[in-house]
Amino acid sequence: MGFDEHYECVVVGGGPAGATTATILAQHGRKPLLLERSAFPRQHIGESLMPQTYWTFKRLGMLEKMQASDFPRKESVQFVPPSGKDSQPYYFTDRDPGEWSITWQVCRDTFDKMMLDNAREHGVTVREGVRVSKVVMDGSRAVGVEAVIDGQMKRIGADVVVDATGMAGLLAKSLKLREPEPDLKNASIYAYYKGARRDGGRNSGATIIIHTPDRKGWFWFIPLPDGMASIGIVAPPAYLFAGRGDDPTATLTEEIAKTPGIASRLDGAERLTEAFVTSDFSYRSSQLAGDGWVMVGDAFGFLDPVYSSGVFLALKSGEFAADAIHGALSAGDPSGERLGAWGADFTTGMHLMRQLVYAFYDPSFSFGKFAKAHPEHQDSIVRLLIGDVFNDEVGRVFETLGDWMTLPGAVPLKAE
Ligand SMILES: Cc1cc2nc3c(=O)[nH]c(=O)nc-3n(C[C@H](O)[C@H](O)[C@H](O)COP(=O)(O)OP(=O)(O)OC[C@H]3O[C@@H](n4cnc5c(N)ncnc54)[C@H](O)[C@@H]3O)c2cc1C
């Protein structure tokens, strides 16, 4: 089909999902090409990690780099109810004191660059500033990509194309596979602050989730290096934007003032940036792979920011996909069936997290009340919060938790 170059595998997008996929392919002895439209470091939301990222970091050779970083250590998460009363944090190390129970709060510009540099160190060919305009299809089989490189349109052939383009969703949008989460229509306004008050001791690196007093939305408080903090509100767009004017920074400031749990932490703090806005972020694709292509990370789906599961699922899907691609290429069979063989396991784990997300948004649910009523499920809740979702045991909590919430059906995953 007239290609300028050919690679076994082209990964489109150099965020955590793309970098993970490409690095593990290189560890398998493959020589992938990764194309990233931005020049790193670049700004990105999503700073709070889940402890279960530890195992992927270890596999990627990233663990020592994370341990040597100045990223704050995150040992717990705390949910503050609409009353504003402080609640008992969930300490990950109380359940398992291993070093894998402590994770990091990262600046994504620095972290994503560390991941991409690590991919390069493993032998991945990375080209930044290259925006892929389309995936080239031969019928329903992906056979390469088109991108402008050094001012010229180039066609690069590939046995497998990995869509790791995040919310941009190159393939999911062109193949019309993206489905919104029916009852999670939210938007977010966020900004960065310096000098916010932090709790002390083992709580100093905690993520704090604070409901607004009217329960219309919730805030995240994420401590970052150099006394910085990421602060954001999540709420339905109708609430955040209707009748407010068009200054999101003013809206964020107004909402902070109305929520004592966050206002008191920001008393005397300096806002370092204007507010950023993002919306329509809860969706999933109805297909994960097809002949010659596979999706990873946000390109496949994103649930919701509340449990900080995005980067973890991006890393995990990158791991699953890279192993499947290596197996498919070794067998000379890059069919959708082989490339997406991990889809059922992955979406089962993702669905556990999804149920916990719906519980959080259900007005009848509160972590405090549930813990009091069902102390026998505390362990499962902590396991979900650390990202321990790829096993059968923790799902049992939903036999009880199911009574506390309404759960719409999930998008079925089409056979490849
Ligand atoms: C409000 C909000 C808060 C969040 N908070 C958290 C959090 O605290 N913790 C957490 O874990 N997650 C959080 N997330 C989710 C997290 O940001 C994502 O899940 C994570 O970044 C997914 O990684 P990715 O590699 O799939 O996508 P991305 O990190 O988005 O990477 C995709 C890359 O693809 C590139 N790209 C796109 N299109 C093209 C193209 N055509 N050609 C070449 N390159 C392209 C982009 O430039 C980008 O670098 C949050 C999300 C939202 C919306």
Ligand as a Chemical Component Dictionary entry (heavy atoms), coordinates in Angstrom:
data_LIG
# 
_chem_comp.id                   LIG 
_chem_comp.type                 NON-POLYMER 
_chem_comp.pdbx_formal_charge   0 
_chem_comp.three_letter_code    LIG 
# 
loop_
_chem_comp_atom.comp_id 
_chem_comp_atom.atom_id 
_chem_comp_atom.alt_atom_id 
_chem_comp_atom.type_symbol 
_chem_comp_atom.charge 
_chem_comp_atom.model_Cartn_x 
_chem_comp_atom.model_Cartn_y 
_chem_comp_atom.model_Cartn_z 
_chem_comp_atom.pdbx_ordinal 
LIG C1  C1  C 0 -10.265 15.247 35.963 1  
LIG C2  C2  C 0 -9.365  14.055 35.910 2  
LIG C3  C3  C 0 -8.575  13.717 37.007 3  
LIG C4  C4  C 0 -7.757  12.587 36.959 4  
LIG N1  N1  N 0 -7.016  12.245 38.053 5  
LIG C5  C5  C 0 -6.305  11.083 38.049 6  
LIG C6  C6  C 0 -5.544  10.691 39.169 7  
LIG O1  O1  O 0 -5.477  11.365 40.202 8  
LIG N2  N2  N 0 -4.863  9.524  39.093 9  
LIG C7  C7  C 0 -4.869  8.740  37.975 10 
LIG O2  O2  O 0 -4.259  7.665  37.968 11 
LIG N3  N3  N 0 -5.547  9.121  36.881 12 
LIG C8  C8  C 0 -6.258  10.263 36.889 13 
LIG N4  N4  N 0 -6.911  10.655 35.763 14 
LIG C9  C9  C 0 -6.815  9.809  34.566 15 
LIG C10 C10 C 0 -5.443  9.875  33.911 16 
LIG O3  O3  O 0 -5.164  11.194 33.540 17 
LIG C11 C11 C 0 -5.470  8.963  32.671 18 
LIG O4  O4  O 0 -6.143  7.766  32.960 19 
LIG C12 C12 C 0 -4.055  8.621  32.171 20 
LIG O5  O5  O 0 -3.350  9.776  31.788 21 
LIG C13 C13 C 0 -4.165  7.654  30.966 22 
LIG O6  O6  O 0 -2.927  7.461  30.351 23 
LIG P1  P1  P 0 -2.876  7.195  28.770 24 
LIG O7  O7  O 0 -1.461  6.915  28.455 25 
LIG O8  O8  O 0 -3.913  6.228  28.399 26 
LIG O9  O9  O 0 -3.333  8.565  28.110 27 
LIG P2  P2  P 0 -2.592  10.025 28.139 28 
LIG O10 O10 O 0 -1.824  10.143 29.411 29 
LIG O11 O11 O 0 -3.641  10.995 27.864 30 
LIG O12 O12 O 0 -1.577  9.912  26.950 31 
LIG C14 C14 C 0 -2.018  9.941  25.623 32 
LIG C15 C15 C 0 -0.917  10.545 24.763 33 
LIG O13 O13 O 0 -1.272  10.404 23.395 34 
LIG C16 C16 C 0 -0.871  11.565 22.695 35 
LIG N5  N5  N 0 -1.686  11.643 21.473 36 
LIG C17 C17 C 0 -3.020  11.858 21.378 37 
LIG N6  N6  N 0 -3.406  11.848 20.079 38 
LIG C18 C18 C 0 -2.302  11.607 19.347 39 
LIG C19 C19 C 0 -2.074  11.467 17.955 40 
LIG N7  N7  N 0 -3.066  11.574 17.072 41 
LIG N8  N8  N 0 -0.808  11.229 17.525 42 
LIG C20 C20 C 0 0.229   11.095 18.422 43 
LIG N9  N9  N 0 0.048   11.227 19.762 44 
LIG C21 C21 C 0 -1.194  11.462 20.232 45 
LIG C22 C22 C 0 -1.136  12.685 23.679 46 
LIG O14 O14 O 0 -0.364  13.839 23.392 47 
LIG C23 C23 C 0 -0.741  12.028 24.999 48 
LIG O15 O15 O 0 0.607   12.303 25.352 49 
LIG C24 C24 C 0 -7.723  11.784 35.797 50 
LIG C25 C25 C 0 -8.496  12.142 34.680 51 
LIG C26 C26 C 0 -9.314  13.243 34.734 52 
LIG C27 C27 C 0 -10.152 13.596 33.524 53 
# 
loop_
_chem_comp_bond.comp_id 
_chem_comp_bond.atom_id_1 
_chem_comp_bond.atom_id_2 
_chem_comp_bond.value_order 
_chem_comp_bond.pdbx_ordinal 
LIG C1  C2  SING 1  
LIG C2  C3  SING 2  
LIG C2  C26 DOUB 3  
LIG C3  C4  DOUB 4  
LIG C4  N1  SING 5  
LIG C4  C24 SING 6  
LIG N1  C5  DOUB 7  
LIG C5  C6  SING 8  
LIG C5  C8  SING 9  
LIG C6  O1  DOUB 10 
LIG C6  N2  SING 11 
LIG N2  C7  SING 12 
LIG C7  O2  DOUB 13 
LIG C7  N3  SING 14 
LIG N3  C8  DOUB 15 
LIG C8  N4  SING 16 
LIG N4  C9  SING 17 
LIG N4  C24 SING 18 
LIG C9  C10 SING 19 
LIG C10 O3  SING 20 
LIG C10 C11 SING 21 
LIG C11 O4  SING 22 
LIG C11 C12 SING 23 
LIG C12 O5  SING 24 
LIG C12 C13 SING 25 
LIG C13 O6  SING 26 
LIG O6  P1  SING 27 
LIG P1  O7  DOUB 28 
LIG P1  O8  SING 29 
LIG P1  O9  SING 30 
LIG O9  P2  SING 31 
LIG P2  O10 DOUB 32 
LIG P2  O11 SING 33 
LIG P2  O12 SING 34 
LIG O12 C14 SING 35 
LIG C14 C15 SING 36 
LIG C15 O13 SING 37 
LIG C15 C23 SING 38 
LIG O13 C16 SING 39 
LIG C16 N5  SING 40 
LIG C16 C22 SING 41 
LIG N5  C17 SING 42 
LIG N5  C21 SING 43 
LIG C17 N6  DOUB 44 
LIG N6  C18 SING 45 
LIG C18 C19 SING 46 
LIG C18 C21 DOUB 47 
LIG C19 N7  SING 48 
LIG C19 N8  DOUB 49 
LIG N8  C20 SING 50 
LIG C20 N9  DOUB 51 
LIG N9  C21 SING 52 
LIG C22 O14 SING 53 
LIG C22 C23 SING 54 
LIG C23 O15 SING 55 
LIG C24 C25 DOUB 56 
LIG C25 C26 SING 57 
LIG C26 C27 SING 58 
# 
